[in-house]
């Protein structure tokens, strides 16, 4: 017994000595195996850097599995199978790589370069994307096996942590916007269109026949605000030519005219059709005040008020309507510079922009009458679809002093230069034509309609009163030299806390109508009038 024990100890000692040279070995199992058979030693876990042969074989097997489309098999050869599976699956599904081939290069240590040739297919677009990448081989901590050190950059070297590949359209198709005669419109030559052109591209790029670019991009789903990186352009797309209603000559004149003021906006339209001929702002910002401005229009509103009074038979151009210094209706109103004309006619009141004469009618008309006239005849507040973001105007049906203030374009009345250009155009044409900058036939959008036209007699009376204003009234200086077929109305809108009123001017010459506002400009005939006249002259 004692002698046998020595033999057993010697065997164990020898076994331990051998195990020491092989690395980890389950000595306990070797000694205590009770299965009745011969004890089996666990395979040793390899340590240290992968050998040259392991690096080559691991890279080759990984690339072969990836190339065959077996994402799970390829991912199993990495040290992060879950992340690798997601990335390699996305390579096919979201990056739209239909086929890929690799050419493995010579390893440098544990780093293996490889060339990628990927066939990317998106819709009808197909292209070959070639690039260089590399992978590293490490030894697995628990298995000791040689594995690909998984990083997003294995898929493409420009990918960072958290990023993945996607192939998608790149925004909206490019457009070349042209004016009504085919002249190219760009922001360099027409700075006020800098905010207009991108919106036209967004709305009409595809409708006009353009095709968007298709790109392979690096995106980070966990960071929605992070801009994607373009890695490859599959297709540059096809730009569309978009014909607008803009008239290049009128637009150039509008740009030049507003630039003479620190802050000014102007719009011109074609009365017979509603086509917008020019849009300009002296402040070149994202906010387009010419189309989207919301501010009281001052006495230019008297065009609508006069139409209401003429339609209701409350006034005629030659009817005597005194113009006193003051008038009271819920509150005290006055004229600019407290002027007066006791013997004035209604037409003279209009031409001289007498506030008190118009206020004197406030008690004779229902509270909602002015709002109805603005909506039913002039199309205001009717959800205009101009082809660009625009404001439709607002005339609330206020009682008491609010009604009186609205009759002279104060109170809660809100208009943009586009609205007032349309008002002048409606008088010139006799009926409302909703303004637009892109033909509605392009996208089949319905244009706003007024429920009725101006009665012919009223339209003629309004034109005669606007002509009187342009020839001998408050608009005469600005409209001088523009011929006979002209009409105008000036306005000065008082704004709380503002030392000088906003200057307004609306007018027409032949088949061109325009309106402008100069915030803080004072009298509209002096500030906004020259802007409108310059556009009418060019149109």
C-alpha positions, 0 to 999 in steps of 0.5 A: 500500500505504501509503495503503491501510493508512491507510484500514484504520486509520481504519476500525478507529479509527472502529469502536472509537470506536463500540464505546466508546459501546456498552459491551463489543464484540469488537474482535478478531473485528471486525478478524480475522474470516476467515470471508469474510463480514461480521463480527458484533458480540456483543450488549452486556451490559447493566449498571446497575439494571433499567429500570422496563419490565424490572422490570414485564415480569420480574415479570409473566412470572415470576408468570405462569409460577408461576401456570401451574404451570411451575416450570422456566420461572418458575425460569429467570427468577430468579438461582438457578434450582435453588433456585427450582425446588425451592421452586416445585415444593414449593409444589405438591407438599408445600404442596399448593397446587392452584391459585394466582392473583396480582395484581401491584401497582405497583413501587417501584423494583425491588421488586414487591408482589403478592397471592396467592390459593392453593387448598390441598387436603389430603385432604378439606380444602380452603381458600383461603389469601390473603396478600401477598408481594413480589419484587425484580428485579436484573440478571444478572451474566453475562447482564445480563438482568433476573431475579427476586432469588430468596429463600424469602420470595418464596414467602411473606414468613415464610419464612427461608433454608433454610425451605420450605412443607409442609401436614400434620396438626398433631399428634394430635386434641384431646380432651375427656376426661370421667369415667365419668359425663361430668364434664369432666376438665382439668388445672386442676381435677385437676392430677395429670392434667396428664401423663395427658391429653396421653398420652390425646390421643396414644393415643386422639384419632383412635380416639375420633373426633377429627380433627387440625388441618391446617396450612401450616407453614414447616419447615427440613429441615436443622434437625430440632430446629427447631420448625415455624412455622404460617403458615395453619390449613387446618382446626382439626380436630374434638376427640373426647370420650374417656370414661375410667374415672376417677371425678371425686369419687374423683379430687378426694379423691385430689388433696386427700389427696396434697397433704397430703404432700410426696411421695405417690402413690395409685391407686384401682380398681374390683375387679369390673372393674379400672377405674381410678377415681383417679390422683394424685401430690403431685409434678406432674411428667412421671413418673407415680409412681402408675402407673410407680413401681418400689419395694419395697412392704414388708409390703403384699406379705404379701397375696400371700405369705399367699395363697401360704401359704394355697393351699399349706396351709402356714398357716391364719388360726387356725394358731399362728405365733409372732412372735419379735423376730428370724428368720434365713434367709440373713440376720437379719430383724427386726420394726418396733420389734423387737416380738414375740408368741410366741402369735400366730396367722397372722391376728394376724401378718398384722394386726400385720405381723409380718415374722419370722412370714412369714420362718419359712416361707421354708424350706418353699416353693420359690424360684419359688413367690412369683413364680408366685403373683404372676403366676398369681393376681395378674396381675403382670408380665403386660404390662398394657395400661391405656391409659397407660404403666404398670408391671406389677410384678416379683417375682423368683424369688430363692433364700436371703435374697432369697426371704425378703426378697421374702416381706415386700416387700423385696429385689428386689420392685418395685411401683407404687401401681397394682400394689398397688391391683390386689392389694387389688382381686384379694382383694376380687373373688376374681380378677384384673381388669387395671386400665385407664383407657380401655375396651379396646373402643375400640382392641381391645387385649387385657387381661392375664389371670391363669391362675387365680382365688383359690380361694374358701376362700383368698379368704374367708380373705384377706378375713377377715385384711385385715378384721382388719387394718382393724378392729383391726390396723395399719390400724385408725386409718386405716380407722376409720368406713368400715363393715364391708366393708373390708380393709387391709394396711400396709407400711413398706419400708426403702430403703438410705440413707434414714433413714425407710422408705417408708410403704405402705397398700393397702385396699378398701371395697366395690367400691373398692380403693386403694393409696398410697405415701409415700416416707420416710413411715415407718409406712404406717398413719400416712402412706399410710393416711389417703390411701387412706381418703380415696379409699375414703370418696369412692368 
